[in-house]
């Protein structure tokens, strides 16, 4: 029998650090085991997404590209193998631990040129099983003239009379259009505070109100695709709920059973509905972030101002005694593990250029900096990881406690946080985004080596780039 969703009595006296249903007695040993595994992880390319790619593009041939992409995400999220590994935050990129997906929609030349060469990812050398090699060869034959870079070069040649590939090979420039670049911020606060069910309902209303005229076709296709993708993310979380319930039924230890049942409850709650506490919020965030990475594992898919939009949930749990600061750090350490597990391979040149950086930048610091942002720094000090990367938005009003923590973090030698002059950033963005009548806030801003606004500015592939059609 499923346990009912936990509802906290706000009128009762809080128990300091009751920690939800997590088995805190084993937290340290579980974290150590997961962290140590990363150091020697046998990275393998998982073929699941390749199979889905071939099947979906054949099955939905003729549909709008954006709808095909949504159906591909749905197929992967609903069919890929899922598992539990002791991390209280559930959800992995692939069906194997520290696995890697291929994204041949962008570029397949490496399949022909590098199959017999060593392939390095952020966690070291990646192996490709023989069965996956054969599948990659099939993908190469189907996609070699349909990839983003192939179509880009074809359009360039049609316009200027020369194929630009020769310039890239000569080292004059890097083919950034040949890889998934990401470079955007999802509206995490919307998912956390309203839930994806609200998003689906809003999309269905918009679709119903959208006139079925030719001029509205693209809008109509967009709504259809967004509904499919959003429902898929919800269904993905429910798959983990079912897995946790099944595993709990087979678990003898009462503390482990309680943790599994609570995870199941959380996965049935978020991201479909609003998060009510930090424990639900951190899981909701991860499901959203993971879905983006599954769709196209890319450099510069940033969590944005994590310390700002997660702070209300943190503050509530601290004040009500649901979690202690040390317990929050423990959960953040498990989240850090999740970020470091993400790996990608899109060819040797990409690996050398990015050096394993997946661009999951968390920005911290402004005049309203939070205690949670100091805990993010403390987490990095303890984990000493390569992901996510932290960025300090420096200005003269930052509290001394935060600056001291920044110095401690830099002293650790991890190269974090990167420090940006926030005064200059604000001036440039006020000029750049002045056309937005409702203005901008730093809650919306993402900084890596360039600036973005949450919701309003995302890099994306053109319609033909991911179509699988030779236009």
VENHU-V986579 format. One record per helix or strand. SS is the DSSP state (helix for helix, strand for strand). FROM is the first residue (numbers start at 1). LEN is the number of residues. Records with the same first field share a line. If there is no record, write none. Layout:
BEGIN
SS: FROM-LEN ; FROM-LEN
END
This chain:
BEGIN
helix: 24-16 ; 48-12 ; 65-15 ; 109-5 ; 130-14 ; 148-13 ; 165-5 ; 176-3 ; 188-6 ; 196-14 ; 214-36 ; 254-16 ; 278-18 ; 306-4 ; 311-9 ; 325-17 ; 348-7 ; 371-13 ; 400-12 ; 422-11 ; 442-3
strand: 44-2 ; 100-2 ; 119-3 ; 124-4 ; 184-1 ; 301-1 ; 304-1 ; 343-2 ; 361-4 ; 389-6 ; 418-4 ; 445-3 ; 451-3
END
